[in-house]
Every structure is written in structure tokens, then in C-alpha cells.
Amino acid sequence: RRKGEPPLVSHALPFIGAAIDFGKDPLNYLKNLQSKHGDVFTIKLAGWKPTLYIGFRLILYCITHARFLFIRSDVLTSFFRTPFKDRRSDITSQDIRNLLSLFFLSRNHSLAVKSSENLRFFLETENVGIIKLHDFCKRVIFDITFNLLFGSLPDYDESCKETSRMYDVFKLYFKRSALLVDRIPIHLLPETKKARTEFLKLMEGIEWSKRENVSRLIQDIVDVNPKLEFLQQRARHLLVVLWAAQANTTPAFFWILFYLLSNPDAKRAVMEEYEQLKRNDGWPTMQDILGIKRKDLDRLVILDGCLKETMRLTGASLSVRKASREEKIKTVDGRMFSIRKGDYTAYFASVTHMDEEIFENPQDFVHDRFLVSADEPRSRFSKHGQRVAVSRAIMTFGFGATRCPGRHIAMIEIKLAVLALLRHFDVRFANPNEKTPEFDLSHLGFGVMPPATDIDVLVSLK
Ligand code: HEM
């Protein structure tokens, strides 16, 4: 260590360093180190050495290269402007069809009808069915994301088949993809490698000129290099975007459903608020549902609060930055730390999310934790006597210039999916004493941690 640099934690295992302890129980491990080394320290973690900030509200100088990838607002508008003309007579309820098409956010509301095995099952049979909730969420989010970003084929049935084919391959790739992010070489994961090769081929084979409603984001990527020799690179880029758009949205959708099902008061409050707005106050009716605007959704403050609470409880993003020059970091208590050019720095969101000074009983799901009344300040959270904005208190989407560019899409998508499902279906735990599943820690650091085990839910048409 040079003078002024953060303390370097020593570990019993030289290369692996903190990887095993961090992987087992990250929050307590970091808190323990904090009590020994203070708010800023450097650990060794499987070959790299990130400097971690533990204290909240450190003053961070800008030490990153900005890696912008904006999803343009026209993508959002296109969600709502696209007509949905595929009306099928074999759907059980007009309402479901309309509402589901709304949340599938694209002309091809494929999931509503055919391509989702689960939904098709209960849409077509109207029977009570038991489904695996996490599997269901994976399928739903893939359908939404793929059709939203990549558009769809003009022929409805062909489009549904294509989505199904893509999903079957993607799910094999997705299963172990967390290990790739952890830099495990893909040749050690033969099934994942095979699925990736197959998926890239499917991507390379897409005939873009024949598709409808391709999002601007994807169209721009496609247009950047239309030449044949770059098809493979382009396919890889597309795969990364498709992955990023689902890896966290899927578990977030799972967890909000789980918490709402576990907290009847919360579920009731969410649905009552929705029904009331719809009844009284200018919410678009089913007929003009395409006129729905983001500001309409923003009025569902209870639902918004439940989603924020979900993101707080399950979000474990590790925001990593590489110093592009030598820099000094100043903490709120006035101490300075030197960071070398090329060093990695990291902030682990759970440290804030589980901070007892900011959130009372941080382990609990409190559905109205983020609700404020008109006469209250916008945020009631504070640390060291200073107010903490909600956008700072929840860091599941990361922070700063590289904060997730898909965060608004994700929030809208999840809210609409929750409303559509709970409005039209009775959803209950198959086991009334269902316990909260453990987190799958292999996703630690990415965003939202998925459940380690799936749960059965009982679904029937209302
Ligand atoms: C609940 C859902 C989501 C969560 C929790 C989430 C979280 C994150 C986080 C933590 C990052 C890294 C931010 C940082 O470095 O500070 C990120 C990056 C990214 N996310 Fe998301 N994300 C979600 C949904 C989405 C969606 C729906 C899309 C696309 C439509 C998306 C696209 C991306 C992309 C492209 C990046 C890389 C940005 C860059 O490197 O500049 N994400 N996300």
C-alpha cells in the first residue's frame, strides 16, 4: 500500500481471497470488515482487488469512463402507440386479452394467447392450475422483452412459434449465464456454450427487414453494421442486451408477486388503488387502453411503493467502477483515500438497503414504507441526520452515469404485468404456509437475486 491508500484486507487464501466468504453471506462479511477497517477498504476477490465503500453518502469524485447506452424515449412511446390488431376469437375473456396486450407492450401480444405455455394453459382451460411461479415469470418476461425489443413477424402464428423457439434455446443459455459474468470460461460449461452457439445462429438468421415494430434500440444496433462479416459480433451484442433486459426483471417480477401474495393487506391495497383510479379518475378504459401514459401508472403510488420495497429487499447490485486516473476519494467524515489509475472500486447496494438507520426493520417487507403524504417531505429517510433521497436509498439499478438504462422500462413492465395477472386471475400459494425462498447467491452483484428454489402457485381465472 502507498501512503493514503485504503487498507488492504489480508486473506488466508491468496488468489481466492474473500470470494468464498463474500459469496456465502456478503452483507455480514462486509460489515465485519467495516468494524475492523472502517468505511473504505480493499479486498482480494478471485484475482481482482476492488476497493469497497461501505459508509453511506461518501463523496465520490467522478472516476469512471461513462459507458452510456441510452434507451431512447421513442422505445417507450412505441410501446403504447403500436396498434394491436391480432384479435382472436378463442380467448376466454375480452378484458384479459386487452389487458394482457397492454402489458406485452407490443403489437404481438403473443404471450396472451399462444406462446406462453403457462398462460395458454389457464387462458384456454379456465381451470385451476398449479404453476411454478419463477418458471412462469421467466417465460412471461422473455415474451415481453423479446417482442418489445426485437419486434415480431407479421404473421401472428409464425411470430409465436419464433418466440417459443428462441425461448427454448435462451433458457438453456440463461441457466448458467451467471457463471459467465463471474468469468468462468465458457468451455467449462458445455451446455451453456452449445446453447449460446445455437442462439447466436438464430440471431444471425433474423431477417430484420421482415420484422415489425423493432425497437429503436435494437434497430440502431442492427444498422450500425449491416455487413455480413459482422453478423456474429452483432448477434453477440444483441444477446447481451436481451440478457441484460431479463436477468433482473425476471426475479424482480417473481419477488413482487411473492411479497404481494404473502401480504394480503398489500395486495388488497394495490388492487383497490388500481380499481379506484380506473373507476373514478380518468384511467384509460379497455377500449382506449393504448392511450395509457407513464403518468397514469405513476399515480399508482401503492404499487410503486411495493415495487420499490421489493427492489430494496432483493437488490444486491455491486456497482463496479475502474479508475481512469489517479484520484482521491473523500468520505463524509473528512478522510481522504487515494485510488490508483486502473483500480476497481465497488459499492454494494445491500449495505444501504439493509441499513437500520435508514430503514426501520430492514429485513421486513413493509408495503407502505415508501408512501409519503402530501404534507411530508419527499423522502423520510435519513442517515447521520441528513436526508437520503429515495433514488439514493435504493441502488438496485446502480448509480451515476452507468445506472441501468432500462430501469424505466423494467418498472413499467413489472407494474403492468402484476396488475394484469392479479386483476384477472386468482393467484394463491399452493402451500398456504409457503416460506420465503432463499436467495440464489450465484447472482450476487448483478442486480436482483433470484430465488434459489421455485414455489408452486395455484392460479384460476377470476
Ligand atoms: C429490475 C430490473 C433491472 C435491474 C435491477 C437492472 C439493474 C442493472 C444494473 C445494476 C446495471 C449496472 C449499473 C451500473 O453499472 O451502475 C444495469 C446495466 C444495464 N441494464 Fe439493467 N436492470 C434491469 C432491467 C433492465 C432492462 C429491462 C434493460 C433493457 C431493456 C436493461 C438494460 C441494461 C443495460 C444495457 C445495462 C448496461 C449499461 C451500461 O453498461 O452502460 N436493464 N442494469
Residues whose N, C-alpha, C, O or C-beta is under 5 A from the ligand:
A	BS01	HEM	R67 F68 L69 V241 A244 A245 N248 T249 A252 S317 S319 T396 F397 G398 F399 T402 R403 C404 P405 G406 R407 I409 A410 F446 G447 V448
